[in-house]
Amino acid sequence: MTTQSETGYRSEAAALPIGTPRHHMVIFAVLFGLLLVAPSVLYPVFLMKVLCFALFASALNLLLGFGGLLSFGHAAFFGSSSYVAAYAAKAWGFNPEFAILLGVLAAAVLGLGIGALAIRRQGIYFAMVTLAFAQMVFFFALQAPFTGGEDGIQAVPRGRLFGLIDLSSDLTLYFVVLAIVFGALLLIYRIIHSPFGQVLKAIRDNEPRSVSLGYKVNRYKLAVFVMSAALAGLAGATKAIVFQLASLTDVYWTMSGEVVLMTLLGGMGTVFGPLIGAAVIVTMQNYFAGFGAWVTVLQGAIFVVSVLLFREGIVGVLAKWLKKPL
């Protein structure tokens, strides 16, 4: 017999989509407005890098912050999609939209394969399985003949969007990237606030209870894993077109570490945290590049300080001060 508390828990987990809070709508509108005028102040290529990594961090946050699954191998999806999109654009002459779409599809298929095996484990074992698969993808990228080895795939043509819009201009490409990334962020927001997202939060908070209520937990885990992989692939494929390059850096394990750092620094389980975390880390890498290897030391110091002083991340602490979800 189902108790009243269990019924309430089920209804909360599978509730109808939650309406968008007004302050979230304001933040999205202000953010979009700022990004529209940003190229007049900042270098468009730098902004596009921030946008790509903001999407990458948001994809991981969907899995980690709302699904409760820590992946140390998300660079596999980011990098594999980058390689596929770059090769499709350069070797097969695909238009950028089809090259990106093919990269996303490749990341989703890879995510389905890895996720089907990884979700059989929990906690640190899940993280280690994803890392192991990511290293396999890295060595494949290093040895495969079409990836260019240590040189990667260079001089990737940006092409024409839909055969009409020439993307050789950084400014034109910026607005295309802005549309792609912002659309993906809105999709992630919709997923989070859908009944599916509510069930994910229930599984994250109390998996045994979710199982006892009849939810097919592994199906939800696999679904969010594939979604996260596909969105990470979208970020990687877009980055390959922007920088006209797919390299081993995109698929190396340090890339997975960086995106975890971005997510935790900004605020795991928040909507806007990964955006802030990505902006901070990419800005450091760009403007502190003159310090060489010391950039990683600075990143480590910032991570330690954020863990000690901002346990919920920058946006998480701000949300607590404002007493409003961000």
C-alpha positions as CSV (number, residue, x, y, z in Angstrom):
1,M,0.0,0.0,0.0
2,T,1.4,3.4,-1.0
3,T,1.9,5.8,1.9
4,Q,0.9,9.4,1.8
5,S,4.6,10.5,1.9
6,E,5.5,8.2,-1.0
7,T,2.6,9.6,-3.0
8,G,3.8,13.2,-2.3
9,Y,7.3,12.3,-3.2
10,R,6.2,10.8,-6.5
11,S,4.0,13.8,-7.3
12,E,6.9,16.1,-6.6
13,A,9.3,14.2,-8.7
14,A,7.0,13.9,-11.7
15,A,5.3,17.2,-11.4
16,L,4.2,19.3,-14.4
17,P,6.9,21.6,-15.7
18,I,7.7,24.4,-13.3
19,G,7.0,27.9,-14.7
20,T,10.1,30.0,-15.4
21,P,10.8,32.3,-12.5
22,R,10.6,35.9,-13.5
23,H,14.2,36.7,-12.4
24,H,15.5,33.8,-14.6
25,M,13.7,35.4,-17.6
26,V,15.3,38.7,-16.7
27,I,18.8,37.2,-16.4
28,F,18.5,35.4,-19.7
29,A,17.3,38.6,-21.4
30,V,20.1,40.7,-19.9
31,L,22.7,38.0,-20.7
32,F,21.6,37.8,-24.3
33,G,21.6,41.6,-24.6
34,L,25.1,41.8,-23.2
35,L,26.4,39.1,-25.5
36,L,24.9,40.9,-28.5
37,V,27.0,44.0,-27.9
38,A,30.0,42.2,-26.5
39,P,31.9,42.0,-29.8
40,S,32.1,45.8,-29.9
41,V,34.2,45.6,-26.7
42,L,35.9,42.2,-26.7
43,Y,37.6,40.0,-29.4
44,P,34.9,37.8,-31.0
45,V,37.1,34.7,-31.1
46,F,37.7,35.0,-27.3
47,L,34.0,35.4,-26.8
48,M,33.3,32.3,-29.0
49,K,35.7,30.3,-26.9
50,V,33.9,31.4,-23.7
51,L,30.5,30.4,-25.2
52,C,31.7,27.0,-26.4
53,F,33.1,26.2,-22.9
54,A,30.1,27.6,-21.2
55,L,28.0,25.1,-23.2
56,F,30.5,22.3,-22.4
57,A,30.3,23.1,-18.7
58,S,26.5,23.3,-18.8
59,A,26.4,19.9,-20.4
60,L,28.5,18.4,-17.6
61,N,26.4,20.2,-15.0
62,L,23.2,18.6,-16.4
63,L,24.8,15.2,-15.7
64,L,26.6,16.1,-12.4
65,G,24.5,18.9,-10.9
66,F,21.1,17.5,-11.7
67,G,21.8,13.8,-12.3
68,G,24.3,13.3,-9.5
69,L,26.8,11.5,-11.9
70,L,30.4,12.7,-11.9
71,S,32.1,12.0,-15.2
72,F,35.9,12.4,-15.6
73,G,35.7,11.5,-19.2
74,H,33.5,14.1,-20.9
75,A,36.5,15.2,-23.0
76,A,35.8,12.0,-25.0
77,F,32.5,13.5,-26.3
78,F,33.9,17.0,-26.7
79,G,37.0,15.9,-28.6
80,S,35.4,13.1,-30.7
81,S,32.7,15.4,-31.9
82,S,35.4,18.0,-32.7
83,Y,37.3,15.5,-34.8
84,V,34.3,14.2,-36.6
85,A,33.0,17.7,-37.5
86,A,36.5,18.9,-38.6
87,Y,37.0,15.8,-40.8
88,A,33.5,16.1,-42.3
89,A,34.1,19.8,-43.1
90,K,37.6,19.4,-44.5
91,A,37.7,15.9,-46.2
92,W,34.0,15.6,-47.2
93,G,33.2,19.2,-47.8
94,F,30.2,19.3,-45.6
95,N,28.5,22.6,-44.8
96,P,29.2,23.7,-41.2
97,E,25.6,22.9,-40.0
98,F,25.9,19.3,-41.3
99,A,29.4,18.9,-40.0
100,I,28.3,20.0,-36.5
101,L,25.2,17.8,-36.6
102,L,27.4,14.8,-37.6
103,G,29.7,15.6,-34.7
104,V,26.8,15.8,-32.2
105,L,25.4,12.5,-33.6
106,A,28.8,10.8,-33.1
107,A,29.1,12.1,-29.5
108,A,25.6,10.9,-28.8
109,V,26.3,7.4,-30.1
110,L,29.6,7.3,-28.2
111,G,27.7,8.5,-25.1
112,L,25.1,5.7,-25.5
113,G,27.9,3.1,-25.7
114,I,29.9,4.4,-22.8
115,G,26.9,5.3,-20.7
116,A,25.3,1.8,-21.0
117,L,28.3,0.4,-19.3
118,A,29.2,3.2,-16.9
119,I,25.8,3.5,-15.2
120,R,26.2,-0.1,-13.9
121,R,28.6,1.5,-11.3
122,Q,28.1,4.3,-8.8
123,G,30.2,7.0,-7.2
124,I,34.0,7.0,-7.8
125,Y,33.7,3.7,-9.8
126,F,31.4,5.5,-12.3
127,A,33.9,8.3,-12.6
128,M,36.8,5.9,-13.1
129,V,34.9,4.0,-15.8
130,T,34.3,7.2,-17.7
131,L,37.9,8.2,-17.4
132,A,39.1,4.8,-18.7
133,F,36.9,5.1,-21.7
134,A,38.0,8.6,-22.3
135,Q,41.6,7.5,-22.4
136,M,40.7,4.8,-24.9
137,V,39.2,7.5,-27.1
138,F,42.4,9.6,-26.6
139,F,44.7,6.8,-27.8
140,F,42.4,6.1,-30.7
141,A,42.6,9.8,-31.7
142,L,46.4,9.6,-31.4
143,Q,46.8,6.5,-33.6
144,A,43.9,6.7,-36.1
145,P,45.1,7.8,-39.6
146,F,42.4,10.4,-40.3
147,T,42.9,12.4,-37.1
148,G,46.4,13.7,-38.0
149,G,48.0,12.3,-34.8
150,E,49.8,15.0,-32.8
151,D,49.2,17.6,-35.5
152,G,45.4,17.1,-35.4
153,I,43.1,18.3,-38.2
154,Q,44.1,21.8,-39.2
155,A,42.8,24.4,-41.6
156,V,39.2,23.3,-41.2
157,P,37.1,25.4,-43.6
158,R,34.3,27.4,-41.9
159,G,32.3,27.2,-45.1
160,R,28.9,28.8,-45.7
161,L,25.9,28.3,-43.3
162,F,23.1,26.7,-45.3
163,G,25.1,27.4,-48.4
164,L,24.3,31.1,-48.0
165,I,26.0,32.8,-45.1
166,D,29.8,33.1,-45.3
167,L,31.4,32.3,-42.0
168,S,34.9,33.5,-42.8
169,S,34.2,36.7,-40.9
170,D,34.7,36.3,-37.1
171,L,31.8,38.7,-36.4
172,T,29.4,36.8,-38.5
173,L,30.5,33.5,-37.0
174,Y,30.1,34.9,-33.5
175,F,26.4,35.6,-33.9
176,V,25.9,32.0,-35.3
177,V,27.8,30.6,-32.3
178,L,25.7,32.8,-30.0
179,A,22.5,31.4,-31.5
180,I,23.7,27.8,-31.2
181,V,24.9,28.1,-27.6
182,F,22.0,30.2,-26.4
183,G,19.5,27.8,-28.0
184,A,21.3,24.9,-26.3
185,L,21.3,26.6,-22.9
186,L,17.6,27.2,-23.2
187,L,17.1,23.5,-24.1
188,I,19.1,22.5,-21.0
189,Y,17.0,24.9,-18.9
190,R,13.8,23.2,-20.3
191,I,15.1,19.8,-19.5
192,I,16.0,20.8,-15.9
193,H,12.5,22.2,-15.4
194,S,10.6,19.3,-17.1
195,P,9.1,16.3,-15.4
196,F,12.1,14.4,-16.6
197,G,14.4,16.9,-14.7
198,Q,12.3,16.5,-11.6
199,V,12.8,12.8,-11.6
200,L,16.5,13.3,-12.1
201,K,16.7,15.4,-9.0
202,A,14.8,12.8,-7.1
203,I,17.2,10.1,-8.2
204,R,20.2,12.4,-7.3
205,D,18.8,13.1,-3.8
206,N,17.6,9.6,-2.9
207,E,18.1,6.8,-5.5
208,P,16.9,3.9,-3.4
209,R,13.7,5.7,-2.7
210,S,13.2,6.5,-6.4
211,V,13.7,2.8,-7.2
212,S,11.1,1.8,-4.5
213,L,8.6,4.2,-6.1
214,G,8.9,2.3,-9.4
215,Y,11.2,4.7,-11.5
216,K,13.5,2.9,-13.9
217,V,16.5,4.6,-12.5
218,N,19.1,3.3,-15.0
219,R,17.0,4.4,-17.9
220,Y,16.9,8.0,-16.6
221,K,20.7,7.9,-15.9
222,L,21.4,6.6,-19.4
223,A,19.1,9.2,-21.0
224,V,20.7,12.1,-19.2
225,F,24.2,10.7,-19.9
226,V,23.4,10.6,-23.7
227,M,21.9,14.1,-23.5
228,S,25.0,15.5,-21.8
229,A,27.3,13.7,-24.2
230,A,25.4,15.2,-27.2
231,L,25.5,18.7,-25.8
232,A,29.2,18.4,-25.0
233,G,29.6,17.2,-28.6
234,L,27.8,20.3,-29.8
235,A,30.3,22.4,-27.9
236,G,33.2,20.5,-29.3
237,A,32.0,20.5,-32.9
238,T,31.3,24.3,-32.8
239,K,34.7,24.9,-31.3
240,A,36.3,23.0,-34.2
241,I,34.6,25.2,-36.7
242,V,35.5,28.4,-34.8
243,F,39.2,27.6,-34.4
244,Q,39.4,25.6,-37.6
245,L,41.2,22.9,-35.6
246,A,40.6,19.6,-33.9
247,S,43.6,18.5,-31.7
248,L,44.5,16.0,-29.0
249,T,44.0,18.7,-26.4
250,D,40.3,18.5,-27.0
251,V,40.2,14.8,-26.1
252,Y,42.9,14.7,-23.4
253,W,42.0,14.0,-19.7
254,T,43.0,17.5,-18.6
255,M,40.1,18.8,-20.7
256,S,37.7,16.7,-18.5
257,G,39.4,18.2,-15.4
258,E,39.0,21.7,-16.7
259,V,35.3,21.4,-17.3
260,V,34.7,19.8,-13.9
261,L,36.6,22.8,-12.4
262,M,34.4,25.3,-14.4
263,T,31.2,23.6,-13.1
264,L,32.3,23.5,-9.5
265,L,33.7,27.0,-9.5
266,G,30.6,28.5,-11.0
267,G,28.2,26.4,-8.9
268,M,27.2,22.8,-9.4
269,G,23.4,22.3,-9.7
270,T,22.7,25.9,-10.6
271,V,21.5,27.2,-14.0
272,F,24.0,30.0,-14.5
273,G,26.9,28.7,-12.5
274,P,28.7,26.8,-15.3
275,L,28.5,30.0,-17.5
276,I,30.3,32.0,-14.8
277,G,32.8,29.2,-14.1
278,A,33.7,28.9,-17.8
279,A,34.1,32.6,-18.3
280,V,36.4,32.8,-15.3
281,I,38.7,29.9,-16.4
282,V,38.8,30.9,-20.1
283,T,39.6,34.5,-19.1
284,M,42.4,33.3,-16.9
285,Q,43.8,31.1,-19.6
286,N,43.6,33.9,-22.2
287,Y,44.9,36.9,-20.2
288,F,47.4,35.0,-18.0
289,A,48.9,33.0,-20.9
290,G,52.2,35.0,-20.4
291,F,52.7,33.2,-17.1
292,G,53.1,29.9,-18.9
293,A,52.7,26.8,-16.7
294,W,51.9,29.0,-13.8
295,V,48.3,29.4,-15.1
296,T,47.6,25.9,-13.9
297,V,49.0,26.8,-10.5
298,L,46.7,29.8,-10.4
299,Q,43.7,27.7,-11.4
300,G,44.6,25.2,-8.6
301,A,44.8,28.0,-6.1
302,I,41.4,29.4,-7.2
303,F,39.9,26.0,-7.0
304,V,41.2,25.5,-3.4
305,V,39.9,28.9,-2.3
306,S,36.5,28.3,-3.9
307,V,36.2,24.9,-2.2
308,L,37.1,26.4,1.2
309,L,35.2,29.6,1.0
310,F,32.5,29.0,-1.7
311,R,31.3,25.5,-1.1
312,E,28.3,26.0,-3.4
313,G,30.4,27.9,-6.1
314,I,30.2,31.5,-7.0
315,V,26.6,31.5,-8.2
316,G,25.5,29.1,-5.5
317,V,26.7,31.4,-2.8
318,L,25.1,34.4,-4.5
319,A,21.8,32.5,-4.7
320,K,22.0,31.8,-1.0
321,W,22.6,35.5,-0.3
322,L,19.7,36.5,-2.5
323,K,17.6,33.6,-1.3
324,K,16.6,32.9,-4.9
325,P,17.5,29.9,-7.1
326,L,20.0,30.8,-9.8
